[in-house]
Amino acid sequence: MVKQAPGVRIDGLTVVYKTTAGELPAVRGVSLELRPGTITGIVGESGSGKSTLALSLLNAVQPPGRISAGSVEIDGLGNVADFTGEKLRKARGRHIGYVFQAAQNSLNPLKTVGKQLLDLGRSHEIEDLRGLVRDAKELLARMGLDGARVLDSHQHELSGGMRQRVGIMLALVLNAHVVVLDEPTTALDMITQSNILKIVREVHAERGLTTMVITHDIGVVAEVADRLAVMYGGRLVEQGPTREVLGNPQHPYTQGLIRAIPRLVGDIDEARALPGRPPTLATVPKQGCVFRERCELRMDVCDSEDPAALAHGSRIVACHAVTVKEHA
């Protein structure tokens, strides 16, 4: 019997980092719902706050960073942002699985995968360690790997694609039902990438998961996500059903991201890079729209007022120009 997938509600989340210039927000006022049983894609350029948002689901933002406001409510678990100590440790792995951006970074180079699996089981007080190993082999076989061989291997004996699949196995083997994948296909060749995405979709459906996929690659989102949220400068600027957002983007940043993708057919010159650069922690404006420096629809109000995230049909968009257009 497939367990009911939990819903996740992120509300007013702000994450700040302490710097010589004071505490600066990497994520500011983010509200997002991960609906039960869905895959939500978070997309944006490097430095947009995607990974910080993902780590907040585990309450794993490292000093000098901290969650300064907001909540992360997970059905059947509570507000993870308030968890500390043993309660937080038990939530990680048992309830929330995380596949890190570079899979090798989450593997100990001195231990075999099997030894690390047993360490994981013992740390979460799993009594049936043989059952855990059996489940791990089954998951690895499901992903096209020889489970016994992989468990006897060190990380350097595995390819990038194999390590990525080991990361997915470790995130799922304790039966977590909220899973976060941070850039699951970075540095993988196209065939391996396609295989990993197919595995993500299948395991998500089979195990009844609620999944968040963090990526800078819109192609990845188009392939797996039911819903899409676009991040820029620590803010969510647009969110909605993936097909609708990609088919008819409302926010000028979303439009720019999609225009920048080279096409396989047609005129290659049609792909246009976004002008300028994304902001850093130190250059995110303290007031007004975070995207205004690069925006062709910029208006006077964009300099002084932060656009509210407002519902436009099935979409939520934070843009003064979209709001004006809607009321015109």
C-alpha positions, 0 to 999 in steps of 0.5 A: 500500500502506497502511503499518502504523500504529504503536502508542504507549505512554505510561508513567508520564508526568509533566510539571511547570511551574516556578512561584514555589511550586516545580515543579508537575505539570500531568500526573502518572503518566499511562500510556496506550496508543494502539493501532495504527490506532485513534483515541483521544479524550482528554476533560476540562475546560479545565486538565485537562492534555489539551494538555500530554499531547498536546504530550508526544507531540512532546516539545514542552512549552515552558519553564518546563514539562518532562517530569520522568518517564516515556516516550513510546515510538512503534513504529519511532521509540523514546522521543520523550521522550529526543529532542533537537536534529535527531533531535527536529526530524526526528521532528516532521512526518515521523513525528508530525503535530500539528494545533494548537488554533487553526489560525491560530496555526500559520500565518504571516500574512505567507506564503501557505499554499503558501510555508509548505508549501515551507518545511516540505518544505525543512526536512525535506529533501524533494527532490520539492517538486513532488510535495509540492505535488501531494500537498497539493492532493490532500489539500485536494481530498479535504477539499472545497477548491480546492487551488491557490486555498488554496495561493495564499492567506494565512491571513486569506483563509481561513475558520476551517473552511478554516484547520482543514483546512489544518492537517490537510493540513500535519500529513499531507502528510509522511506522518506516521503518528501524528497528534494533533488538539488541539481540532479543532472549536473555534469551528466551526459545527455543519455545518463541525464535522461535515465536519471529523470526517468528514474525520478519520475518512476520512483516518485509515482511508485513510492507516493512522494512529494518531490522538489527538483532544484535546477538551472535547466528549464529542460529538466523542469519541462521533463519532470515537474507538474508545477514550476516556480521561478526564482530570482534574487531570493524571490519567487517571481512566478509560479504555476502549472509547468506547461502554462508557465513555459507555454505562456510565461508572464514575468519578464524574467521567465520570458528571458530565461526561455528566450535564452534557450538555444533551439534544435531547429530554426534560427540559432540566433533566435536564442538571446542571452539575458542582459546584465548579471544576476545580483549577489547577496551584496547587490540585491536591492533593499527596496523595489523589484529585484529584477528591475536592472535587467528588465525591459518593462521597468517602470518608476514604481519598480524602483521603490515598491517590491511587487506583491506576489498576486494570483493571475488565474492559475499563476502567481506572479510578482511583477508591477507590469503584469499587474498593470497589464491585467487591470488595463 
